[in-house]
Amino acid sequence: MESIWLEYVWALLILIGLEGLLSADNALVLAVIAKHLPEDQKKRAINYGILMAFIFRFGALFAISFIANVWWIQAIGAAYLLYLGLKHVIKARFGKHNENIHNDDEKESAGKGFWPTVGKIALADLAFAIDSILAAVAIALGLPDSQFGEIGGMDGGQFAVVVLGGIAGLILIKFAATWFVKLLEKRPALETTAYAIVAWVGVKLAVITFAHKDIGVLDPHFPHSTIWTLIFYGVLVGIALLGWFAPGNKSSEKSSA
């Protein structure tokens, strides 16, 4: 019995770390989407975004069996994240006037009011909630059954691990979103980095979709394999480092000095 509890504690610690990474991505996207708004509206939009992240993630907990088994729900989430991320990255990389892209984006965003911005945040939150719950379920289902019956179509102990991991992730979103707003002012190149991360998380969801039993393009165990896990987080860290040390940040720091 003691060994089972140790397994559960270890899985919870791993899940909190994983949720921390996904929450950081989610918070960075909230900050990027809302950054064109006036200061008071920006704070309100981010608060709405955090609230919706709470609602979507807790809602996802009680639809675990649906999200984990219906491939087209995963496909929609993957498609939206890929669209959101690649649209910005391609425009930033291959636009005709790269030096004016940041200003063009701000003018385009300025034409979007408060509620359209909140709507865009809601869609991003929903896609991240799907990815978060799938990652949590993948870890929890590897645990031995507990003596707490079933909740939401899964073992009660496994469900508790998913809930606790999700709560930790939501707390991290709350604190990270405000910090990322300030960081974007100092390191503007992180905006494109955020969208690149969004697209990469979309790839992760796409891999899960292709490995679904009803699709069968990939081996069903591949999304949870050590090789894919190392590839995913290796690329994720690489994208983050490239964004952190991007030349655009240096020029911004010099101009503000």
Backbone hydrogen bonds, N-H to C=O, Kabsch-Sander energy under -0.5 kcal/mol:
donor,donor_aa,acceptor,acceptor_aa,energy
5,W,1,M,-1.8
6,L,2,E,-2.0
7,E,3,S,-2.0
8,Y,4,I,-2.2
9,V,5,W,-2.6
10,W,6,L,-2.6
11,A,7,E,-2.5
12,L,8,Y,-2.2
13,L,9,V,-2.2
14,I,10,W,-2.2
15,L,11,A,-2.5
16,I,12,L,-2.5
17,G,13,L,-1.9
18,L,14,I,-2.4
19,E,15,L,-3.2
20,G,16,I,-2.0
21,L,17,G,-1.7
22,L,18,L,-2.2
23,S,19,E,-2.7
24,A,20,G,-2.0
25,D,21,L,-2.0
26,N,22,L,-2.5
27,A,23,S,-3.0
28,L,24,A,-2.3
29,V,25,D,-2.2
30,L,26,N,-2.1
31,A,27,A,-2.2
32,V,28,L,-2.2
33,I,29,V,-2.7
34,A,30,L,-1.9
35,K,31,A,-0.7
35,K,32,V,-0.7
37,L,34,A,-1.6
42,K,38,P,-3.0
43,K,39,E,-2.0
44,R,40,D,-1.7
45,A,41,Q,-3.0
46,I,42,K,-2.4
47,N,43,K,-2.3
48,Y,44,R,-2.6
49,G,45,A,-2.4
50,I,46,I,-2.6
51,L,47,N,-2.4
52,M,48,Y,-2.8
53,A,49,G,-2.1
54,F,50,I,-2.1
55,I,51,L,-2.4
56,F,52,M,-3.2
57,R,53,A,-2.3
58,F,54,F,-2.5
59,G,55,I,-2.5
60,A,56,F,-2.4
61,L,57,R,-1.3
62,F,58,F,-1.0
62,F,59,G,-0.6
63,A,60,A,-1.3
64,I,61,L,-0.8
65,S,152,G,-0.6
67,I,63,A,-3.0
68,A,64,I,-2.8
69,N,65,S,-1.0
70,V,66,F,-2.1
71,W,69,N,-0.8
73,I,70,V,-0.9
74,Q,70,V,-1.1
75,A,71,W,-2.3
76,I,72,W,-2.2
77,G,73,I,-1.8
78,A,74,Q,-2.4
79,A,75,A,-2.8
80,Y,76,I,-2.4
81,L,77,G,-2.1
82,L,78,A,-2.4
83,Y,79,A,-2.4
84,L,80,Y,-3.0
85,G,81,L,-2.5
86,L,82,L,-2.7
87,K,83,Y,-2.0
88,H,84,L,-1.0
89,V,85,G,-2.2
90,I,86,L,-2.9
91,K,87,K,-1.4
92,A,88,H,-2.7
93,R,89,V,-2.3
94,F,90,I,-2.9
95,G,91,K,-1.2
98,N,95,G,-0.5
100,N,97,H,-1.8
101,I,97,H,-0.5
101,I,98,N,-1.1
104,D,100,N,-2.6
105,D,101,I,-3.0
106,E,102,H,-1.8
107,K,103,N,-2.2
108,E,104,D,-2.6
109,S,105,D,-2.9
110,A,106,E,-2.3
111,G,107,K,-0.9
111,G,108,E,-0.6
112,K,109,S,-1.9
113,G,111,G,-0.6
117,T,113,G,-1.5
118,V,114,F,-2.2
119,G,115,W,-2.5
120,K,116,P,-2.0
121,I,117,T,-2.2
122,A,118,V,-2.3
123,L,119,G,-2.0
124,A,120,K,-2.0
125,D,121,I,-2.8
126,L,122,A,-2.4
127,A,123,L,-2.1
128,F,124,A,-2.4
129,A,125,D,-2.4
130,I,126,L,-1.9
131,D,127,A,-2.0
132,S,128,F,-2.8
133,I,129,A,-2.5
134,L,130,I,-2.0
135,A,131,D,-2.1
136,A,132,S,-2.3
137,V,133,I,-2.6
138,A,134,L,-2.0
139,I,135,A,-1.4
140,A,136,A,-2.7
141,L,137,V,-2.8
142,G,139,I,-0.9
143,L,140,A,-2.0
151,I,154,M,-3.0
154,M,151,I,-1.6
156,G,149,G,-3.3
159,F,155,D,-2.7
160,A,156,G,-2.0
161,V,157,G,-1.7
162,V,158,Q,-2.0
163,V,159,F,-2.4
164,L,160,A,-2.7
165,G,161,V,-2.3
166,G,162,V,-2.3
167,I,163,V,-2.5
168,A,164,L,-2.0
169,G,165,G,-2.0
170,L,166,G,-2.1
171,I,167,I,-2.1
172,L,168,A,-1.9
173,I,169,G,-2.0
174,K,170,L,-1.9
175,F,171,I,-1.6
176,A,172,L,-2.8
177,A,173,I,-2.4
178,T,174,K,-0.6
179,W,175,F,-1.1
180,F,176,A,-2.5
181,V,177,A,-1.7
182,K,178,T,-1.4
183,L,179,W,-2.1
184,L,180,F,-2.5
185,E,181,V,-0.8
186,K,182,K,-1.0
186,K,183,L,-0.5
187,R,183,L,-2.7
190,L,187,R,-1.9
191,E,188,P,-1.9
193,T,189,A,-1.5
194,A,190,L,-2.6
195,Y,191,E,-1.7
196,A,192,T,-2.1
197,I,193,T,-2.3
198,V,194,A,-2.2
199,A,195,Y,-2.3
200,W,196,A,-2.0
201,V,197,I,-2.5
202,G,198,V,-1.9
203,V,199,A,-1.8
204,K,200,W,-1.9
205,L,201,V,-2.2
206,A,202,G,-2.2
207,V,203,V,-2.5
208,I,204,K,-1.9
209,T,205,L,-2.2
210,F,206,A,-2.8
211,A,207,V,-1.4
212,H,209,T,-1.5
215,I,212,H,-1.6
216,G,212,H,-2.9
217,V,210,F,-1.3
218,L,210,F,-2.1
222,F,219,D,-1.7
224,H,221,H,-1.0
225,S,222,F,-1.9
229,T,225,S,-2.1
230,L,226,T,-2.5
231,I,227,I,-2.3
232,F,228,W,-3.1
233,Y,229,T,-2.4
234,G,230,L,-2.1
235,V,231,I,-2.5
236,L,232,F,-2.2
237,V,233,Y,-2.4
238,G,234,G,-2.1
239,I,235,V,-2.7
240,A,236,L,-2.1
241,L,237,V,-2.5
242,L,238,G,-2.3
243,G,239,I,-2.2
244,W,240,A,-2.1
245,F,241,L,-2.1
246,A,243,G,-0.8
249,N,246,A,-1.4
250,K,246,A,-0.9
251,S,247,P,-2.1
252,S,248,G,-1.5
253,E,249,N,-2.2
254,K,250,K,-2.2
255,S,251,S,-2.1
256,S,252,S,-1.7
257,A,253,E,-0.8
